[in-house]
Amino acid sequence: MSRILFFSRDYTPHDHRFLSALAQHGHQVFFLRLERQAYASEDRPLPPQVEIVRWVGGERPVSWRDGPRLLASLKRVLRQVRPDLVQAGPLQRSALLVAMSGFRPLVSMSWGYDLILDAGRNALWRWATRFTLQRSQALVGDSEIVRRLAIRYGMPSERVVTFPWGVDLRRFSPPPDREIGAGRPFTLLSTRSWEPIYGVDVIARAFVLAAARLPGLRLVMLGNGSQAAYLRNIFHQAGVEERIIFAGQVSQAELPRYYQAADLYLSASHSDGTSISLLEALACGCPALVSDIPGNREWITPGVVGWLFPDGDYKALAEAILEAASDRQRLQQMGLAARRLAEERADWEKNFPRLFDAYALALRGS
């Protein structure tokens, strides 16, 4: 049994899964939270085996100015907890603090956006990325694009462990009988947070165009975020609000039924490694129409389990929605293929143990 300090930016469904799985595998797990952001995405309690570490962080958003105070507190935590290993991410936040503390072994975990977007922001972010990777004994990434970028920023390829995080295939599964009757509204589903990075405004504008040509079109929008007023105004100005279901922030227990009830999953995200939301849709047998970005291309073969549209092009998205809605029988076959793909490549129970390969690599390299 190892003493593992799991240091993450916030507390999300992904953190809950990793922490719960580590505890179930018999490790002594300590959870350190860097900040508390405005919108909570996870409210499930952690298993009692996971010890939540109290320190100066974890209660509000943080900035670069907080660095010295956080670093001093982290060093105290490391002395008190005495972990065998620290797993930390994103790279320029939690993992950077561990790298600055000098602790080894460090398993850095990329969250996708830290390498795809943040690393290229400016010279400071590039320095933080390289500094952290140079002091990481292993890196965990969820996609090929993340692996390539990590190597570009100086991580030795042999120290990168790549695996899609995957989903719980028992919970995210197709409905027993999916209705495909022509008289039923054609239902689109958006599950991403209402933040600029996820391009939900692209979905909103595409829906307005498609809805004008297809009376039976409906959009279910989960989540919330800083663009709420902006998005609602797009729908209000177009007069389509009554055709949209704003379901808000739904629990993890409720989430599968939304995928199961949808005809087509939409994501217009401008940046993703391996999108867990996409994998959830595929596991539920829901075909996907997503932005043409590297992370999505690793999963979507156009015409097999879904389609790609040019990133940011709401007119192309609208046309693709109409094309998909014109052939529900084809969507049913694509849904079966989507589930098969999830079973082959996105099984959390099969993929998670790859994390221990990264641990072994880090322990050997320290």
Beta strands, then each sheet from edge to edge (+ up, - down):
strand 1: 3-8
strand 2: 28-33
strand 3: 50-52
strand 4: 85-89
strand 5: 106-109
strand 6: 138-141
strand 7: 160-162
strand 8: 186-190
strand 9: 217-222
strand 10: 244-248
strand 11: 264-267
strand 12: 288-291
strand 13: 306-309
sheet 1: 3+ 2+ 1+ 4+ 5+ 6+ 7+
sheet 2: 10+ 9+ 8+ 11+ 12+ 13+
end
